[in-house]
Amino acid sequence: MRKRIAGVLGAALAVGAAVPAVAVPKVAIASHGYVTLTGGRVDVRLTPRNDGWAAVAGATVRLRFSRALGGPQQLPKGCAAADPNTVVCGTGPLAAGGAGREIRLRVGLAGAPTEVRLAVETLHNGDAADRDPVGDRQQVLALETGDEYAF
């Protein structure tokens, strides 16, 4: 009988015990750069940045173009076409409070557009909480002028 009472009391204590909080690392990842549209080609240059308090093993930058990509593309290492309008690129590790490696790519677009809208979204694998998710998504409109448009 004593064992049973002790077992019940132990279970009651375990159920009522406070569960220690697990600290979730805080990050603030965003990508900033430039886009240029010339002759149906889009040049993108961007740098991912982590302004948070914790390092991130890696993140992904999704580049969604308002026009379809024109045929096969020569993409840099770490980048791949995800669908006809989207390219994804891995950032590599991002130190806390630091910038990652610069990502440069050139893609051709179908047709001869006079403008293209580029949506840039920075994603991480969820092992950290982003303290400023607003900076994760940006859009920029580039006109076919050869000028650099910042995002």
C-alpha positions in Angstrom: 0.0 0.0 0.0 2.9 2.4 0.8 4.4 2.0 -2.6 1.1 2.8 -4.3 0.6 6.0 -2.2 4.2 7.1 -2.8 3.7 6.4 -6.5 0.5 8.5 -6.6 2.1 11.3 -4.6 5.1 11.3 -6.9 2.9 11.5 -10.0 0.9 14.3 -8.5 4.1 16.2 -7.7 5.4 15.7 -11.2 2.1 16.9 -12.8 2.1 20.0 -10.6 5.7 20.8 -11.1 6.7 23.8 -13.2 8.1 22.9 -16.6 11.3 24.9 -17.2 11.0 27.3 -20.2 13.1 26.5 -23.2 14.9 29.5 -24.5 14.2 30.1 -28.2 17.1 31.9 -30.0 16.1 35.4 -31.3 17.1 36.3 -34.9 16.2 39.1 -37.3 17.0 38.0 -40.8 16.5 40.1 -43.8 18.1 40.5 -47.3 18.9 43.8 -48.9 20.3 44.5 -52.3 19.7 45.8 -55.8 17.9 44.6 -58.9 18.4 45.8 -62.5 16.4 45.1 -65.6 18.1 45.4 -69.0 17.1 43.7 -72.3 15.0 41.0 -70.7 17.8 40.1 -68.2 17.5 40.7 -64.4 20.6 41.1 -62.3 20.1 40.7 -58.6 22.7 41.4 -56.0 21.7 40.8 -52.3 23.3 40.3 -48.9 21.4 38.4 -46.2 21.9 39.9 -42.7 21.1 38.6 -39.2 20.6 41.4 -36.8 19.4 39.1 -34.1 21.2 37.7 -31.0 21.7 34.2 -32.2 23.6 32.6 -35.0 21.6 30.7 -37.7 23.1 27.6 -39.4 21.4 28.7 -42.7 18.5 30.4 -44.2 16.8 30.5 -47.7 16.1 33.5 -49.8 13.2 33.1 -52.2 13.2 35.4 -55.2 9.8 35.5 -57.0 9.6 37.4 -60.3 6.4 38.7 -61.7 7.4 37.3 -65.1 8.3 33.7 -65.9 12.0 32.9 -66.3 13.0 32.4 -69.9 14.3 28.9 -70.5 17.2 27.2 -68.7 19.2 29.5 -66.4 22.8 29.5 -65.3 22.3 29.9 -61.5 25.1 30.3 -59.0 26.0 27.5 -56.6 23.5 27.3 -53.8 20.6 28.5 -56.0 17.9 26.6 -57.9 14.7 27.3 -59.8 11.8 26.4 -57.7 9.1 27.0 -60.3 8.8 29.0 -63.5 8.8 32.4 -61.6 10.9 31.6 -58.6 14.6 31.0 -57.6 15.7 30.0 -54.2 19.2 30.5 -52.8 20.8 29.2 -49.6 22.5 31.8 -47.5 25.0 29.6 -45.6 25.6 30.3 -41.9 24.6 33.7 -40.6 26.4 34.9 -37.4 24.5 36.9 -34.8 24.7 40.6 -35.7 26.4 39.9 -39.0 26.1 39.8 -42.8 26.2 36.7 -44.9 27.9 36.1 -48.2 26.7 38.3 -51.1 24.5 36.4 -53.6 24.6 37.5 -57.2 22.5 36.1 -60.0 21.4 37.0 -63.5 18.2 35.5 -65.0 16.6 35.9 -68.3 12.9 36.5 -68.5 10.4 35.3 -71.0 9.4 37.9 -73.6 10.8 41.4 -73.4 9.2 42.9 -70.3 9.5 46.7 -69.7 9.2 46.1 -65.9 9.4 43.3 -63.4 8.3 43.1 -59.8 10.6 41.1 -57.6 9.4 39.7 -54.2 12.2 38.8 -51.9 11.4 36.6 -48.9 14.0 35.4 -46.4 13.1 32.1 -44.6 14.8 30.2 -41.8 14.3 26.7 -40.6 12.3 27.6 -37.5 14.9 26.7 -34.9 14.8 30.4 -33.9 12.2 33.1 -33.4 12.4 36.0 -35.8 12.0 39.2 -33.6 11.2 41.3 -36.7 9.4 39.3 -39.3 8.3 42.4 -41.3 11.8 42.6 -42.7 11.5 39.0 -44.1 9.4 40.1 -47.1 10.1 42.9 -49.5 9.0 43.9 -53.0 10.7 46.1 -55.6 9.6 47.2 -59.0 12.4 47.4 -61.6 11.8 49.3 -64.9 13.8 48.4 -68.0 16.1 51.4 -67.6 19.3 49.7 -66.5 19.1 51.6 -63.2 19.6 49.8 -59.9 16.5 49.6 -57.7 17.2 49.0 -54.0 15.3 46.7 -51.7 
